[in-house]
Amino acid sequence: MTPPVKRFLLVLLLLGHLQAADPQRFDLAKRASEIDPRAKEHPEIKFTFTDDKGKSADLQHAVVDTRVPSQGKLVIWLMAHNQGLFERISSYGYHGIQPHYSNGWFAGLTKTQYEDGSGMAIGKVRLEAATGEDFSPLVDIPKPDGMMERSLQLVRWLTKENPDGKWDQFLTADGSGLRWDKVIMSGISHGSSTAARFAMHQKVDRVVMFSGPRDNTETWQGGASATPSNRFFGFSHVLDGGWIADHYCRSWQLLQLHQHGPIVNIDTAKPPYGHTRRLITNIDVNNDSRRAHTIVVPGGKDAMGQWVYDEVFRYLFTHPVDQSGPTVPMDADCEMNQQPK
């Protein structure tokens, strides 16, 4: 290589270094309708780009902290943006996105439609909302409006918008899809159930389920799963209505999580919680079931300035999946037969 060529390459490297941002946490946001012109509204299932007050409803969020060594994992969060959660996962060296996808379908369906006796109606709608493929006759959700495509388009946009974040590692070699083996699906409530349903269809790295899954009249949770049971982790408060009614414990057992240890109350235990996949808490919520439903995700700090359940979140998202607790019998007190009468 001649000296002029060497000098030219050195200048390029220096320029690239100067243009790179200082290591930091990047919090990014972009509307889905601005990223992909194919994105459409579906008012018939309460899925629009603006809310009733005219505020943008399709804003998507992303996070990466370049001060932390990357672990090569992408968390896809299937619920409203949660800054506390994003700060936590980025501190683990994870990337995170919150896609806006067609998740408002519940409001457009009747109880008769989703309690059709098949035990699969809601699960099929969830799968169509996640994939944009035709799984359910109850909704018509095109691919660009499903979670998979919205997530892909968001990561593509991030690859260009935030090169320091190295988002391209989550794209396939030809850029046509996501590397699902690097993806952690997560959500709370409605999002928890959809994350689990999608992971049964598409193998992913891990599933973290807060306050869920529910769908207590459905049986999809007991079907064949592309993602092995040791990769599912659940966390619930015992005053949550879904826990009291045995919705969560039922789903956890259908998902075979009892094969990986007993239910552990984190208030009286320490990590690694016997390597279990089922965690509960009875922290004081002033007997408020709504607070119980939401307190299991990062939302604030305690009097000492520490994130509530910091050790629990780290366990749920980072505990090695090949380390499991012992198989235990199914809980006889958990009502498994909840088919509609």
Secondary structure as UniProt FT lines:
FT   HELIX           3..19
FT   STRAND          25..31
FT   HELIX           32..35
FT   TURN            37..38
FT   HELIX           43..45
FT   TURN            52..53
FT   STRAND          59..65
FT   TURN            66..67
FT   STRAND          74..77
FT   HELIX           83..91
FT   TURN            92..93
FT   STRAND          95..98
FT   HELIX           105..108
FT   HELIX           111..114
FT   HELIX           121..131
FT   TURN            137..138
FT   HELIX           143..145
FT   HELIX           147..161
FT   HELIX           163..165
FT   HELIX           167..170
FT   TURN            173..174
FT   HELIX           180..182
FT   STRAND          183..188
FT   HELIX           190..201
FT   STRAND          206..210
FT   TURN            216..217
FT   HELIX           220..222
FT   HELIX           229..231
FT   STRAND          232..237
FT   TURN            238..239
FT   HELIX           241..244
FT   TURN            245..246
FT   HELIX           247..254
FT   TURN            255..256
FT   HELIX           257..260
FT   STRAND          264..265
FT   HELIX           266..268
FT   TURN            271..272
FT   HELIX           273..275
FT   STRAND          278..281
FT   TURN            286..287
FT   HELIX           289..294
FT   TURN            295..296
FT   TURN            303..304
FT   TURN            308..309
FT   HELIX           310..318
FT   TURN            321..322
FT   TURN            332..333
//
